[in-house]
């Protein structure tokens, strides 16, 4: 896939250079791919959450520890993502090809914290799926999962329902995989259009976008996690990074923290982490420990706003961050999960999605970085849970 995307990128530059403005109609294919991703994202989000709530049972103490550490790390990741975009303002380098967002909810001043929080309660059961609104979608999914879990605990037979949910989830993931295989063609079409209309300037803007994402994730990985290890877990940094080397390398190739899970568990075992903690932190918590996705989405949401000439207030950035947090917890573990959920976040907070086809052209780079950070987050949460339970690392 990486080779195909690179070929599509190179051919798109050549086609745009020789066709000029005549390449503009090609961009419609990129928009169709984004629409297809959004189409698969909503049912995948619902099925994943319902299935996770129904089938997962954890102790109150272990769950509280996992939720605490995951929330702290997620908050720090959000701060890094927003900080990178606020400081370097990478979206301004894409403003040339982003139309002014005069009709968006943000431009109209509608993204207020109180009104945003009211979105958690939808006016109807189907409205969140029509609007691709992630927050009420998650609320409905959690409520349905809890209700089914309550019936299961009461002795109701849930085997057929669990099997059906799992089958439908795998089917939607398969459909999403088919859509992702169209990425090289979408890259070719979008790059040809961008280069044909604006020359090579969009490539400079994309370079800033990639640098902002990679920089934020590098800061989180090299500051947050070592501080946890040194001042709380008491684990030597060299020992951790030697054990993390294999799952990090594997996640780059697999482009999925979920696919890397067997390697992650082996490395945690080498570090002396108990099986209970590694199961809870890496297996059960795989939908919570998504620092890479959360950081990327916070950076990208602000970048999209900047590109369209929108200045988000602190309250608006907090609201958008909450949407990123919820979406990342809902969709995780599958390739391109961060980009898929980003489309839902932008729809939820009322930002334009016209830039998404162009951002898709380089997402294969950021996707692998997100997977690496997510794997490191899984390992870190497992270590912290074990340390909170009294285990010593020397």
N, C-alpha and C positions, 0 to 999 in steps of 0.2 A: 504494500500500500504506500509506504514512504517513497519508494522509487517511482511509482505511478504518479503520485502527487507532484514530485519534483519534475517529472516529464511534463505533466499538465501545466505546471507553473512556467517552465521554459517555453513550451509551445504557445502558451497564452501571451507571454511577452512578445514573441515573434509575430503572432497573429495580430495583436494590437498595434504593433509598430508598423506593419505593412498595410493593415486594413484601415487604421485610423478611426474616425467616428463611425464608419460603417460597421464596426464590431459591436456597437451598442446593443443591438437586439440579442446578442449572445447572453447578455446578463440575465435574461428571463429564465434561463435554465438554472442558474444559481438560486434565483428566488424560489423556483419550484422545489429544489432540494431542501431549502430552509422550511418551506411550508410542509413538506413531507416529514421532516424531523419534528416539527411542532405537532403534527398529527399523531405521531407515535409516542411523543413524550407524555402527553396527558394520561392515557391508559396505563403506560408503564409506571408512572409515578404512583397512581392509585393502587395498582396490583402489587407493586413492591411493598408499599407501606402496609396494606391490609394483610398480606402474606407474612410479613415480618412480625407484626403485632400478634397475629393468630398463632404462629408456630414457635415463637421465642418465649422462653420462661427463664427469668433470672431472679436472683435473690434481691431483696430490697436494698441491702447494704451494698452489694456489688453493683447494682444498677445505679445507686446514688453516687458511688465513687466514679464510675464510668462517666455518668452525665456531668459531674462536676469538672473532671479533668478535660473532657471533650469540650465543654462550654468555655472553659478558660482558654484552651488552645485555639478554639474557633474565634473567640473575641480578639485574641492577639493577631490571628491571621487576617481578620477583617481590618484591623488597624493598619497592618502592613500594606494590605491591598489599597485601602483608601489613601494611606500616606504616600505611597509611590505615585498614585495618580494625581493627588493634590499638589505634590511637590514638583514633579517633572511635567505634568500636564501633557501627556503623550497624545491625548485626543485632538489637540490643536493641530497636530501634523496631519490629521485626516479631515480637517474641516473643509478643505477644498472640494472634496467629493461627497460631503454630507449636506443634504438640503436643510435649510432652517426648519426647526421643529415648532412652527408657530401653532399648530393644532394639537400638540401633545398635552397630556395631563400635567406634565411638569411645567411646560411653558405657560399654561393657563393657571398655574398656582394651585392645582388641585391635590398635589402630593403632600398633604398635611398629615402629621402623625396621627391625630385623632381619627380622621377620616380613613386613613390607611389601616388602622387597627380594626375599624368597623368592617373591613373587607373579610375578616375572619369568619363572619356569619353571612353566608350567601343568601340572596333573595329566593333562590330555588335550588333544587338538587342538580339541575343540568346546567345552570348558568356558569359555574366555574369552568366547566369543560368547553362551553361555547366560547368563553372569553380567554381561555388558557390562563386563568388566574390561579397561581400556585398556592396561595395561602388558604383560601376556602377549600380548595381541592384537598390539601393536606388535612385540614380539620375534618372534612367528611370521611376521608380514608381512615384516619385514626379512630374516629367514632365507630365506624363500621367494624374495624379490626377489634376494638375493645368489646363491642357487643358480641361478636362471634366468639371471642376469647371467653367471655363470661358464660356463654352457652356451653362452650367446650368444658369449662371447669365444672359446670353443673351436671355434666354427664351426657350432654347431647352428642350424638355421633357426628363428628366433623371431618371424618376421613374423606368422603367424596368431595366436600367443599375445598379442603386443603389441596387435594389432588387437582381439582379443577382450577383453582387459583394459580397453583404452580405451573400447570400446563399453559394457561393463558399468558402468564408472565413470560414463560420461555418463548411462546409464539410471538409476542410483541417484541421481545429482545431480538428474535430472529428477523422480524420485519425491519427493525431498526438497523440491524446489521446489513441487510440488503440495501437500505437507503444509504448507509455510510459508504458502501462500495461505489456509489456514484460520485463520491467526493472528487476524485481526479478530474472528471469531466466538468464538474461545477467549478473547480479551480481554474481550469483552462478557460471556461466561458467568462468568469468574473474578471480574471486578470486581463484577458483580451479586451474586454469592455473598458476597464479602468485605464489601461495603458493607451488604448485607442483614443480615449477622450482627454486624458490628463498627462500623458507621457509617463515618465518613470517616477513622478512625485508620489504616487500611491505606495510604491515600494519603500520609499523612505518612511512614510507614515506607518507602514506595517512593521518596519524594523524597530521603530520606537515602541510600538505595541508589544512586540515580542520581548524587547529589552525590559520593558516595565514589568511584564509578567514574570520573566525569569529572575529579574532582580528582586522582586518582592518575595518570591518563593525561596530564593537563596538566603535572603535575610532571615526569614522565618526558620529555615532549616539550620542555619549556622549560628543563630542567636537564641531562639526560644528553646529548642530541644537541648542544646548543651547546658543552658542554665538550669533546666529541670534536672538533668543528669548530675550536674556538679553539686547543686545546692539542696536538692531534695532526695534524689535516688541514691546519691553517693556512688555512682558507677563511673569507673575510669572512662574518659572519652575515647581513648584509643581502642579499648575493648569493645565499646559499642559500635564504632564505625567499622571495625574489622568484621563484626558479625553482620552489620547492615549492608556491607558491600554487595553480597550476592543477591538479596532481594531487590536492592536498588537497580542493579544491572538487569535483573530479570524483568522488573516492571517497565523498564525502558523498552524492552523488546515486546513484551506482552501488551503494553499500553493499558493495563488494568490492574488495580490493586487486588481485585477479587481473584483474578487468575494467578496472582503472585502469592496468594494466601498459603499454600503448602510450603513454599520456600520461606515465607515470613515466620511461620510456626517453627520450622526447623532452626532458624536463626535465634528465635526467642528461647528455644530449648538449649542452644549452645551458650546463651547468656545466663542460664540458670533460672529463668522465669518459670514459675509454676504453671502447670497445664491449665489449672482453673483460671488463672489471670490471663494467660495468652488466649484461651478460648473466649473469655468474656471481652477482652480488649480488642482482639484481632478478628474473631469470628462474629460474635454477637454485635460488637460495636463497629463493624465495617461500614454501616450506614451513618454512623455518627462522626467517625474520625476522618473527615474529608477536608483537612486544612488546605490542601492544594486547590480543590475546587472552590472553596469558600473565598480564599484569597484572590484567586483568578477572577471570580465573578464580581467581587467588590471593585477590583481594579478595572474590569471591562465595563461595568455599568457606568462608572464615573467617566471613563474614556468616551463611551458613546454619547453621554451628555455633553462633554466638552466639544466633541466633534460637531455637534449640532448647535453649538453656541449657547448651551444651557448651563447656568451656574446653580448647582444644588446647594441649598442651605444645609446646616448641620442636621436639622430635624429630617430633611429629605434624605440625606445620606444615611442616617440611622434607619429610616424606614426601608430604604433600598437594601441595606445590609441585612435587615431582618428577613427580607424576602430571599436573599442569597443564602442565608443560614438554613432556612426551612427547605428551600429547593435542593440544596446540596445534600441534606439528610434524607430527602426522599428518593433521589436518583443517584445511585453510587455503584461503583464496582464494574460498570460496563464501559467499553471504549467510547470516547467522546462524551462521557456523562456530563462533564462540565459545560461543554458547548450546548448540549441538549437542554440542560436546565437553565442556561443563560437565556435562551429564547423565551422560556416561561417567565423568568424574572423580569425581563424587559417588558413583556406584555402586562405583567402584574402592576408594575410601577408606572406604566404609561409612557415609556420611552420608545422612540422609533426603532424599528428592526432592519431598516434598509442597509445598514452597514454590515449586518451579519454575513451575507454571502462573501464579502471581501475578507472579513476576519476569518472565515472558514478556510481560506487559502493557506494560512500559516498555522492553523490550529494543531496540526500534527506535531509541531514542535512543542507547543505549550501543553498539549495533552500528555505527552510523556513526562514532562516536568511535574504536572499535576499528579500523575500516578506515583512518581518517586516520593513526593511529599506526603501523599496519602498513606503509602506504605510505611514511611518513617513515623507518621502519626499513629498508625496501628501499633507499631512496636513501642512507641513512647507511652501510649495509654496503658498497654499491658504491663510495662515496667512500673509505672506509677501506681497502678492498682495493686500490684504485688508489694510495693514499698509501703503503701497505706495499710496493707494487711500485716505488716511487721517484718517482711523479709529484708535482709541486709544484702547489699551487693558490694563486694570488695574487689 
